[in-house]
């Protein structure tokens, strides 16, 4: 699979397919006057890509003469094919954030053209209403935390702090997104999840890098009163979570991955007493089960 942007504009095909890391789908499309989409990683299978490369780094996307045709191409191509382990069904990638009636969607853009200005700059849009929303970003690395604070200084509803995300204090949250691989949920994440809130958490075993996506899985946990409902979202390849790993939990997680069945997990029993034969994973503090 290679980017072939000329076939749609000259009428040889309605849709062309390419792969994008930096700009390899969107750039050629822009230069030839057509539309293109760099799809979210895993939404379109990587199967058949030529030359062979690690699929975790590439995004497959359609190109066409119109946005409608791009949308049509995406609707045909998307979804798991049973071959690419990184490809997921759209239904498995449900967004983490709870919808709020009247919520404004915030859209970001690059303020400078990638290869120098080509058209007059447009004035930036007025900032959308925040509806009282707040974001707290917790960064383990002190230097990265300082850079985040500087970069987000003009965004008053976002606060970047330095600390251990498994122990740092923060306000109860509607969404907690952990961008690193842990071996079990931290008490702080579950305790501070609001009613109906969602925790998006990669659970990983065997260190990093790990080329076996079957031993690295993203789970979504949703709070309903004292209960937590669980669902496997997708495989993942991600670095380890500082403070979020321990040897006992990692060994238990590796054993659970070996026996399979993560797709059947529906509940997280935290500080609960469930018989061993009913647990997919039992780790210090609780277990994941299918009942």
C-alpha positions as CSV (number, residue, x, y, z in Angstrom):
1,X,0.0,0.0,0.0
2,X,1.4,3.3,-1.0
3,X,0.0,6.8,-1.3
4,X,-1.3,7.3,-4.9
5,X,-3.0,10.7,-4.9
6,X,-3.3,11.2,-8.7
7,X,-5.8,8.5,-9.4
8,X,-8.9,10.4,-7.9
9,X,-8.2,13.8,-9.4
10,X,-7.7,12.5,-13.0
11,X,-10.7,10.1,-12.7
12,X,-8.9,6.8,-12.7
13,X,-10.5,5.8,-9.4
14,X,-13.0,7.3,-7.0
15,X,-10.9,6.5,-3.9
16,X,-7.2,6.0,-3.2
17,X,-5.7,4.6,0.0
18,X,-2.4,5.6,1.6
19,X,-0.6,5.5,4.9
20,X,0.4,8.5,7.0
21,X,2.9,9.1,9.8
22,X,3.7,12.7,9.4
23,X,1.9,14.0,6.3
24,X,2.0,11.2,3.6
25,X,-1.8,11.1,3.1
26,X,-2.8,14.7,3.8
27,X,0.1,16.4,2.1
28,X,-0.2,14.8,-1.4
29,X,-3.9,15.3,-1.2
30,X,-3.5,19.0,-0.5
31,X,-1.0,19.4,-3.3
32,X,-3.3,17.8,-5.8
33,X,-6.5,19.5,-4.7
34,X,-8.4,16.6,-3.2
35,X,-9.6,15.6,0.2
36,X,-8.0,13.1,2.6
37,X,-8.3,11.6,6.1
38,X,-5.5,10.5,8.5
39,X,-7.7,8.0,10.4
40,X,-7.3,7.4,14.1
41,X,-4.8,4.6,14.6
42,X,-6.5,1.2,14.5
43,X,-9.7,2.4,12.8
44,X,-8.6,1.0,9.4
45,X,-6.7,-2.3,9.3
46,X,-3.0,-2.2,8.3
47,X,-3.3,-5.6,6.5
48,X,-1.7,-5.6,3.1
49,X,0.4,-2.5,3.6
50,X,3.5,-2.4,1.4
51,X,6.3,-2.2,2.4
52,X,5.9,-4.0,5.7
53,X,6.5,-1.9,8.8
54,X,5.4,-1.8,12.4
55,X,1.7,-1.0,12.2
56,X,1.7,0.8,15.5
57,X,3.4,3.8,13.8
58,X,1.2,4.1,10.7
59,X,-2.3,5.5,10.1
60,X,-4.1,4.2,7.0
61,X,-6.5,6.7,5.4
62,X,-8.6,7.3,2.2
63,X,-8.2,10.1,-0.4
64,X,-10.9,11.2,-2.8
65,X,-12.1,14.2,-4.8
66,X,-14.8,15.1,-2.2
67,X,-15.3,14.9,1.5
68,X,-18.3,12.8,0.9
69,X,-16.2,10.2,-1.0
70,X,-13.6,10.2,1.7
71,X,-16.4,9.5,4.3
72,X,-17.7,6.7,2.0
73,X,-14.2,5.2,1.7
74,X,-13.7,5.4,5.4
75,X,-17.0,3.6,6.1
76,X,-15.9,0.8,3.8
77,X,-12.4,0.4,5.1
78,X,-13.0,0.8,8.9
79,X,-13.3,-2.0,11.4
80,X,-11.3,-5.0,12.5
81,X,-10.4,-7.6,9.9
82,X,-9.2,-10.4,12.2
83,X,-5.6,-10.0,11.0
84,X,-4.3,-6.7,12.2
85,X,-4.2,-6.9,16.0
86,X,-4.3,-3.1,16.3
87,X,-7.5,-2.7,14.3
88,X,-10.7,-2.3,16.3
89,X,-14.3,-1.9,15.6
90,X,-15.7,1.6,15.9
91,X,-18.1,0.3,18.6
92,X,-15.0,-0.8,20.6
93,X,-13.6,2.7,20.6
94,X,-16.4,4.5,22.5
95,X,-15.2,7.9,23.6
96,X,-14.3,8.3,27.2
97,X,-15.9,11.7,27.9
98,X,-19.6,11.8,29.1
99,X,-21.8,13.9,26.8
100,X,-23.3,17.0,28.3
101,X,-26.3,18.6,26.7
102,X,-25.3,21.8,24.9
103,X,-21.6,21.0,25.3
104,X,-19.5,22.8,22.7
105,X,-16.9,20.8,20.8
106,X,-13.5,22.4,20.8
107,X,-11.4,22.1,17.6
108,X,-7.7,22.8,17.3
109,X,-5.7,23.7,14.3
110,X,-2.1,24.4,13.3
111,X,-1.7,28.2,13.3
112,X,1.2,28.2,10.9
113,X,1.2,26.4,7.5
114,X,3.4,23.4,7.6
115,X,5.6,24.6,4.7
116,X,5.2,28.3,5.1
117,X,2.2,30.7,4.7
118,X,0.3,30.1,1.5
119,X,-2.9,32.0,2.2
120,X,-3.6,35.0,4.4
121,X,-4.1,34.1,8.1
122,X,-7.6,33.9,9.3
123,X,-8.4,35.4,12.7
124,X,-8.7,32.7,15.4
125,X,-12.2,31.8,16.5
126,X,-13.6,33.0,19.7
127,X,-12.9,30.6,22.5
128,X,-15.9,28.3,23.0
129,X,-17.7,28.3,26.4
130,X,-16.1,25.9,28.9
131,X,-19.3,25.1,30.8
132,X,-17.3,25.0,34.0
133,X,-15.0,22.2,32.8
134,X,-11.6,21.7,34.2
135,X,-8.7,19.5,33.3
136,X,-5.8,18.4,35.6
137,X,-2.8,16.9,33.9
138,X,-0.4,15.0,36.2
139,X,3.1,14.5,34.8
140,X,5.7,12.3,36.6
141,X,8.7,14.0,34.9
142,X,9.4,17.4,36.5
143,X,10.8,18.9,33.3
144,X,7.9,17.8,31.2
145,X,5.5,19.1,33.8
146,X,7.2,22.5,33.7
147,X,7.0,22.6,29.9
148,X,3.3,21.7,30.0
149,X,2.6,24.5,32.5
150,X,4.4,27.0,30.2
151,X,2.6,25.7,27.1
152,X,-0.8,25.8,28.8
153,X,-0.4,29.1,30.5
154,X,-3.1,30.7,28.3
155,X,-5.6,27.9,29.0
156,X,-6.8,28.7,32.5
157,X,-9.2,25.7,32.8
158,X,-6.2,23.3,32.3
159,X,-3.8,22.7,35.2
160,X,-0.5,20.8,34.8
161,X,1.1,19.5,38.0
162,X,4.2,17.5,38.8
163,X,3.6,14.3,40.7
164,X,2.9,10.6,40.9
165,X,-0.5,10.1,39.2
166,X,-1.2,7.1,41.3
167,X,-1.0,9.0,44.5
168,X,-1.5,12.7,43.7
169,X,-4.6,14.4,45.0
170,X,-7.1,15.8,42.5
171,X,-10.8,16.7,42.4
172,X,-13.4,14.0,41.6
173,X,-13.4,13.5,37.8
174,X,-15.9,12.6,35.1
175,X,-13.0,11.1,33.0
176,X,-9.6,9.7,34.1
177,X,-7.3,8.9,31.2
178,X,-4.1,7.0,32.1
179,X,-1.5,7.4,29.3
180,X,0.8,4.6,30.4
181,X,0.6,0.9,31.2
182,X,-0.3,-0.2,34.7
183,X,-0.7,-3.6,36.2
184,X,-3.9,-2.8,38.2
185,X,-6.1,0.3,38.8
186,X,-4.8,2.6,41.5
187,X,-7.1,3.3,44.5
188,X,-6.9,7.0,43.8
189,X,-8.3,6.6,40.3
190,X,-11.3,4.6,41.4
191,X,-12.0,6.6,44.6
192,X,-12.0,9.9,42.6
193,X,-14.2,8.7,39.7
194,X,-17.6,10.4,39.8
195,X,-20.9,8.6,39.4
196,X,-21.1,7.6,35.7
197,X,-17.5,8.6,35.3
198,X,-15.1,6.5,33.1
199,X,-11.5,5.4,33.7
200,X,-9.5,4.5,30.5
201,X,-6.6,2.4,31.6
202,X,-4.0,0.3,29.7
203,X,-3.1,-2.9,31.6
204,X,0.2,-4.3,30.4
205,X,2.5,-7.2,31.3
206,X,6.1,-8.2,30.4
207,X,7.6,-4.8,30.2
208,X,8.2,-2.5,27.3
209,X,8.6,-2.6,24.4
210,X,6.3,-5.6,24.1
211,X,5.5,-6.7,20.5
212,X,2.7,-9.0,21.6
213,X,-0.4,-6.9,21.6
214,X,-2.4,-9.7,23.3
215,X,-0.5,-8.9,26.5
216,X,-1.3,-5.2,26.5
217,X,-5.0,-4.2,26.7
218,X,-6.9,-1.0,27.2
219,X,-9.9,-1.3,29.5
220,X,-12.7,1.1,30.2
221,X,-14.2,1.1,33.7
222,X,-17.5,2.9,34.4
223,X,-18.7,3.7,37.9
224,X,-22.3,3.0,38.9
225,X,-22.7,3.7,42.6
226,X,-20.3,1.4,44.4
227,X,-19.9,-0.9,41.4
228,X,-17.5,-0.7,38.4
229,X,-18.4,-2.1,35.0
230,X,-15.5,-3.1,32.8
231,X,-15.0,-3.6,29.1
232,X,-12.0,-4.4,26.9
233,X,-11.5,-1.6,24.3
234,X,-8.5,-2.6,22.3
235,X,-4.9,-3.8,22.3
236,X,-2.2,-1.3,22.9
237,X,1.6,-0.8,22.8
238,X,2.6,1.7,25.5
239,X,5.3,2.6,27.9
240,X,5.0,1.6,31.7
241,X,3.3,3.7,34.3
242,X,5.7,4.9,37.0
243,X,4.1,4.1,40.4
244,X,1.4,2.0,38.7
245,X,3.1,-1.4,38.6
246,X,4.1,-4.1,41.1
247,X,5.5,-7.6,40.6
248,X,2.6,-9.6,42.1
249,X,0.0,-7.8,40.0
250,X,2.1,-8.1,36.9
251,X,2.5,-11.9,37.3
252,X,-1.2,-12.3,37.8
253,X,-1.9,-10.1,34.8
254,X,0.5,-12.2,32.6
255,X,-1.3,-15.4,33.7
256,X,-4.7,-13.9,32.8
257,X,-3.4,-12.9,29.4
258,X,-2.1,-16.4,28.8
259,X,-5.4,-18.0,29.5
260,X,-7.3,-15.5,27.3
261,X,-10.9,-14.3,27.7
262,X,-10.3,-10.6,28.3
263,X,-13.2,-9.8,25.9
264,X,-15.6,-11.5,28.3
265,X,-14.7,-9.3,31.3
266,X,-17.6,-7.1,32.4
267,X,-17.0,-6.2,36.1
268,X,-14.3,-4.9,38.4
269,X,-14.7,-6.0,42.0
270,X,-12.5,-3.8,44.1
271,X,-11.9,-4.7,47.7
272,X,-14.5,-7.5,47.1
273,X,-14.4,-11.1,47.9
274,X,-15.1,-13.2,44.8
275,X,-14.3,-16.9,44.4
276,X,-11.1,-17.6,42.5
277,X,-12.8,-19.6,39.8
278,X,-15.0,-16.6,39.0
279,X,-12.1,-14.2,38.4
280,X,-10.4,-13.6,35.1
281,X,-7.7,-11.7,37.0
282,X,-7.1,-11.5,40.7
283,X,-4.6,-9.0,41.9
284,X,-4.0,-7.2,45.2
285,X,-7.1,-5.1,45.9
286,X,-9.7,-6.9,43.7
287,X,-10.4,-8.8,40.6
288,X,-11.8,-8.6,37.1
289,X,-14.6,-11.0,36.3
290,X,-17.2,-11.8,33.7
291,X,-20.2,-11.8,36.0
